[in-house]
Every structure is written in structure tokens, then in C-alpha cells.
């Protein structure tokens, strides 16, 4: 079996018998392995501290110690290394203890040197599998890290800072913001940077199901609870036990289920559809909505007690038009991503292309930007993207602003809105469709006070 060429396959032989050591080294080296040798445990430790080996072939009886004990100590210090013990005289008790101490195998010297190579291959397969798993875990960590959320604008940095602070707690979180602002990305980052990060993360869109189906999905059901329920089913809360569940579009949840969710938040308990037995779970809840839940409460569509339980910690995600400064970086990232995905050269994004993107209103936010960049990359046959490659509505948005001083236009518009609201900044921010923090920053930037 061919081993993964990305790994070096480093082998260390520890034996005080020089002739046997040299023989093993020659046999193993002929297989293309990188082989080191040591005549004592002290010498071996120096080599391992300098550069860890993948597999160690170690004699049991050595001048300065016992190989069986050495395995136990070494597996703590070098957990990724596999140890194969060699003994001149087979001893069942030593063999059992060696395996308990973490040895990969225990064999008799000279029993059959032909067994060494297949055994090394099996040990190396285990090492390589562990390394691949470690790499995947690192990639997952990087993918869902807060550092992976692109943007240098004040607005996105403020949201990231809040998310980082609350991630380490078990607090329930409510993510607010328009559709497409990246609420699920934030939820995943919060989960993976919490003490539940190695547990299950489940995302469910509450608007994608009917009331009965959503209840069954979230809480599960007993066989016979309704037509088609032929067997017991675990709900998503059970599946996420110990981890995090992300309830997107929570504002769409039917009133009957809101009461059931409230009970989960208050006691961690619920009852499956068609059951009478209470089930208890330990699940962190992150909810999200693009609706105005205050208004929904006033109109009787959303329970106030549930709102206050969900909004222990609120994070408002800025719209893309509020963080237009970040659009070039996002556009370049998506262009590279989709070019790689479609096996095309990464296009150069021209100045007029980026300006048009920055001047567009982005009702669909980052999701819309991602879709437009993907379309441009797929249709592009040249090495660059210009404004002409964009849909007509984006081209016109770019040209309509390019002839003006954008900062001046923005300043004048904010002044007019503030005058209209008689200086009421909360109402002005609502009419401008920007965050209150953003409005204050603009007022300071343009010296409007």
C-alpha cells in the first residue's frame, strides 16, 4: 500500500545491539523511509526532542531503562508517535503491559524480519490518519474563526468584537440584521470558538417548514403520533445536545411553538410530539431574524417573554451598504474563490468594476454580492472584470454617482434627514436605513454638530 507522500515517514530504531540496529536500518531504508538510530533511551530522547519520529522501533531491554516503561512516558510527550516494541524473548505479561501503555505492537526479535515492513506500514497509516484529522480540525477552525470574517470597517469590527466576547459564555444570543448579512457565519464562528466547539452545531431555518413539520423537526416525535410517523424520531434539539442550535428566521416561528421553545430556554426540557415523557437537553441557542421583533410583539405575533429570553445578548450585523468600505476585499475574495472552483484564472477587478459595486444599494447584502461575483467569473473569458461585466442595474448605479463628490452628497442627504426629524437621531438612522452607531460616526466625520 502506498503511503501518503505528503508525510516524511520518519522511523527511529532504538537498540543497543549495533549489528541488529544496522540490519534493521538497511531493511527499512530500502523501503524509502527516513531512518534514524539510537543505542540508548537517553540518546533517543535527544533525537525525539529535536525532531519527532512517526514510528519508533524500540528494544525492551536497554542499558538505561525498559522499553515498556519508555512507551508510557513517551506517549504523553509524543502522542502522535507510534511505538513498536522488540524483545529477544516473548513475554505475555510484558506484551499486555506494553499495549496498555500505548504501544502499537509487541514482537519478538528475529521472529520474521519480513513482518517488520508490513507492520511499519500499518503503524504509519494510523499516524497519517491522525495527521489528516488534525489538519482537517485546523481547517475547520480556520474556516469558522472570527479572523475568517472579512472586513475592516468599524461596523463589522464592532459586531465581531461583541461576538468574540460572548462566544466564551453559554449566553443565548439574538443576531439581528437584514437578509444576507452573514448571520449563520457569525453563529458558526461563535459556536466553534466556544467551549462547545467540538460538539454538534445544527442550523435550521424556521421559515422553511409548516408548523407541524417544524415541531417534529425540532422536538422529534413518537411512532404513531401522526399519519406517516412509522417510527420514533429524534428532534434537532436532541441531536444538538451538548452543542449549539441556530434558529434562523425565528420571527417566522408559529405562536404555538414559541411556547415550547420558551420552555426549552427556561428549563432545558421538552416533550416529543405524541409523547408524555419529558426529555432534558443541554443546548445553547443562537437565534436570528431580519424582522423587527419589537413591532412583532406589539402586533401580537411574537411572545414578549420569549423575546426577552432570546435577547440576553443582541448583536446587530451591519448591512453591506453600511460597510461599503469592505466591498473590494469581499469582491476579491469571492472572485478568487469562484475562479478556483471553476478552474479559471483569477480575474483582476478593475477600478470601475469596484466603484460600481460600492455604489450599489445591495438589498440582498453579502449573499447578493456573492451571487453576482460568481456570475461574473463564470461568464468572464478575459483576465479582468470591468463595470461592463456587471448586470445593468449595477452599471447604472455606478455611473450615477461617479460624476459627483460622494462624500458631499452623503453629507447633504444626512443633513436633510436630520432637519426633517428635528434632530431625532434614532428616527434619522431608521429613515436612512443605517445603524445608530454609523449615524453618529457620520455626524462626527462630517462635523454636522
LUMGURO-516043 format. One record per residue (C-alpha): x, y, z. Coordinates in pm, whole numbers, plus 50000, padded with zeros to 5 digits. Example, Ala and Ser with C-alpha at 12.3 -4.5 7.8 and 13.67 -1.06 7.14 Angstrom:
<keses>
512304955050780513674989450714
</keses>
This chain:
<keses>
500005000050000501385034049906501665058050196500785094750178503685112650013502935145050198504375129650514508075120950559507675086250717510405091050977511445059751165513635057651479515305024951583516365021851949518564991352021521904986852198522884958351964524614977051684524594948351431520844942851466520264980251455522244983651132520424953850978517004968851059518105002650929519224987550597515954967750556513754997750638515795023150437515375001850123511615009150151512325046250116511835055350482513925081750659515635061750936517455074051247519035052451518519925053951886521775029452113520095041152435516925057552566518845088952659520135092452303516655085152166515035112652376517535138052239516635127951884512885128651952513085162752118514965175951817512595160951556509675138051638509565104851451506405088951312507215053751433509735041651692511075005851691512305001052047514074972152222512544962352556515834956952744518154986752716521184997352925519435027753070515855016153101512914994452997511144999252664507734991152813508055019553065509535042152797506395038452585504155050352868506295081452930506775088752559503095086352458502425115252695505265135852549504915124752183501225114352144501345113951762504195088451751503535050951731505795026551920506604990651822508474971152091511074944552008512114917652254514564888752240512254867152448508504868952412506754876252741502944877552754502824899453064505214924952907503244923952582499954931152760501514959252964503144974152653499764975852475498184991552784500945017552784500065027152426502385005652212501174998651858502554963051870504964939952053507024914551854509894890351905513274898851752514294876851462510864860251461510504870851100512114902850972509664901950680506934911750927508634944651014507804963350690504054954450679503854963351048505524996950986503065004150705500114997250934501575019251208502245047250957498705045150824497475052051176499925081251211498875096050876495195092850960495785111651286497715138851098494965142550838492385145351115494485172151285494775191150956491015189250899490345201651252492695231051190490955238550859487545237651027488855260451299490215284751040487025283550834484875292451133487285315951308486395352551359489515360851157487845344950854485085371350861486315396750607486125433950664487955463150823485025486950859484125499851205480645484251173481775448351115484635450951366482175461651636479965431351564482975407651567484235421751899480835415852062480645380551919484145371952044483265383552395480045363652418481385332152246483175320452561479925321252761476785300052736474545330452692471645328752447472265352052152469945370351914471525380651583469705409251412470175422251061468885421850707468735390350497472135380350362474295398650618476035366750734474105357051047474805319751007478515326750954478545345551286476595317651458479115291551339482065312951449480505317851794479905280451829483355269251712485065294451939483065283752245483645255252489481075236152282483205239551967483895202251938480205193651977477355194551726476245226551550472835224551383471235252251177467535252651097465505278250904462215282651087460535297150777461235266050568458695243350742455005241950817454055244251186453595206451232456715197351040458835223051225457635209351561458575174151456461965185751323462875204851637461465182051906461045148051738458005125151754456845091051873455755063951633452065067851553451945104551659450525113351317449995097650976453345087050838455115085851175456065049151147458905050551400460305072151677462335102051556464935122751738464445160151708467185185251634467375195951997468285160252094470775158151808472405190551924472635180152290475865193952433476295216952133474545246251967471365250251767470965280151536467345290451479467315312751173464265334051090462975329651446460375356651376458595331951146458055306151424454325298951487452935310751823452255275051945455895265551904457135297452066455725284952399457515251652358460795269152274460395291552578460225260552799463465247652649465145280952723463875281553081464375245353184466105226652901463055203952878460525194952609458125167052510458205149352175455135150951954452825122652064454795115152383454165121752752457745117952877459905148652933463315150052766466095172052908468895186352693471845209852733471825231152419472985266552353470505286052140471535312551888468565328251713468425352251419465875373351240465575401150985462245411551133461565439251384460655417251682459615447651889456975455251628456025418351605455445418351984453305449551968451175433351698450845401151900452805379151660455775372351889455775364552261457435391352472458665366052731460375345952454461905377452308463485387052641464815351652691466285350852341467795385452353470045380552656472775392752422471955410652096474355415651807473275437351512475005428051186475505457750952474095458050602476565457750313475735493750217476715504050573480135488150523480805497250159484475500950252484655462650280483195455549935486535454849741488035429149982484885407849973484705410049593488345399249552487835370249792484735357549607486435362449267489385341049377487085315149536484875310649228487805312148985489465283549176486185264449197485565267248820489225261948727489555296448568492265322848611491635347348893490385379448726491745414048802488935436248931489195469748760488585503148936485265510048760484065474948850484775480149221483305515349219480065502349069479885475649340480435501549613477725524849479475025498349456472415495849733472715457849791469235448149912470425411849925473655421250105476655397350103474595368749958473695390449659477315402049615478495365849622475985355649356476915384749126480655377849155480065341049080478065350248768480775374448652483555349048699481655321748512480835344448216484215361448203486605349547931489265376147982491685382648264489855412348411486405423748517485125458448434481835476148504480605463448165480675427948307478095437048572474295434748543472695466548402471295477948739474795478248889476345495948593473815524248619474295526848996478005531948945477715558148672475055578048855477445585449141480755587548958480215623448845479615636049197481555640149517480065610149701481025623150046479395656549970476185640149850476085618250163476715647750396473935668550235471495639450249472165632950619471705669950695468315669850518467135638950705468265652851043466415685150966463315665150870463405646351205464145678151403467455663251516465975629851629468965607151551467165574251619464435583451367467055596751122469005564151140465775544951072464935566350768468495564050637468365526250694471695526150881472705517651237472605544751504476335539851568477015545551198474965577751202476895591551499480165583151324478985601051006477875631651207481345633551362483085626851030481175654650851481195678551150477415681451149477125692651512
</keses>
